[in-house]
Amino acid sequence: MRNLKTIENKVKTILKKNEDARNDDMVLYLALCNLCLKDAGAIPLAEIMTQHRSLGLPSFESVSRTRRKLQAKHPELAGSRPVQKLRTTGEKAYRKYAKE
């Protein structure tokens, strides 16, 4: 999963099919794990998070960034209005925090 285009294609596929994944990066990451790994649900979370590279999974941050890029490019893949508002508010709060 080192190839960012591969990540992008998989994330886009998930976002097209799964509305919950559009609203929640944890749901998106779970769907990606299930897409990439057979029986991903049987693997302990700690193992997935600490061994993601050896399991062939991208980092959580890469998936989140890819989701943001795709949603900016393809508005039809955006989350619900309330989630969009929360993300905008959170981004503003983070920018303020980062400047301190």
C-alpha positions in Angstrom: 0.0 0.0 0.0 2.9 2.3 -0.5 1.4 3.6 -3.7 -0.8 6.7 -3.0 -2.8 6.1 -6.2 -3.7 2.6 -4.9 -4.8 4.1 -1.6 -6.8 6.8 -3.5 -8.6 4.2 -5.7 -9.5 2.1 -2.7 -10.7 5.0 -0.6 -12.8 6.4 -3.5 -14.4 3.0 -4.0 -15.4 2.9 -0.3 -16.7 6.5 -0.3 -18.9 5.8 -3.3 -20.5 2.8 -1.6 -20.5 3.6 2.1 -22.1 6.8 3.3 -21.1 6.2 6.9 -17.4 6.2 5.8 -17.9 9.6 4.3 -18.7 11.0 7.7 -16.3 9.1 9.9 -12.6 8.3 9.3 -12.7 5.4 11.7 -15.5 3.7 9.7 -13.5 4.5 6.5 -10.3 2.9 7.9 -12.2 -0.2 9.1 -13.8 -0.6 5.6 -10.3 -0.2 4.1 -8.9 -2.9 6.4 -11.7 -5.2 5.5 -11.1 -4.6 1.8 -7.4 -5.2 2.0 -7.2 -8.0 4.6 -9.1 -11.2 4.8 -10.6 -11.6 8.3 -9.4 -8.1 9.4 -12.1 -8.2 12.1 -10.4 -11.1 13.7 -7.1 -9.2 14.1 -6.8 -7.3 17.4 -6.9 -3.5 16.9 -3.5 -3.1 18.6 -1.9 -5.4 16.1 -3.5 -3.6 13.1 -2.3 -0.2 14.5 1.2 -1.3 15.3 1.8 -3.6 12.4 0.0 -1.8 9.6 3.0 -1.7 7.4 3.8 -5.4 7.6 0.1 -6.1 7.0 0.1 -4.0 3.9 -2.1 -1.3 5.2 -1.6 2.4 4.8 -1.3 4.7 7.8 -4.5 6.1 9.2 -3.3 9.6 8.4 -2.8 8.7 4.7 -6.3 7.4 4.5 -7.7 10.6 6.2 -5.7 12.9 3.9 -6.8 10.9 0.9 -10.5 11.2 2.0 -10.1 15.0 2.4 -8.5 15.3 -1.1 -11.2 13.2 -2.7 -14.1 15.0 -1.0 -12.6 18.4 -2.1 -12.4 17.1 -5.7 -15.7 15.2 -5.7 -18.4 17.0 -3.7 -20.8 14.1 -4.2 -18.5 12.0 -1.9 -18.6 14.6 0.9 -20.1 13.8 4.3 -23.5 15.0 5.5 -24.1 18.7 6.1 -23.8 18.5 9.9 -20.4 16.6 9.6 -19.2 19.1 7.1 -20.0 21.9 9.5 -18.2 20.1 12.4 -15.1 19.6 10.3 -15.0 23.2 9.3 -15.4 24.3 12.9 -12.7 21.8 13.9 -10.4 23.1 11.2 -10.8 26.7 12.3 -10.2 25.7 15.9 -7.0 23.8 14.9 -5.7 26.7 12.9 -6.1 28.9 15.9 -4.4 26.4 18.1 -1.5 25.9 15.7 -0.8 29.7 15.6 -0.5 29.9 19.4 
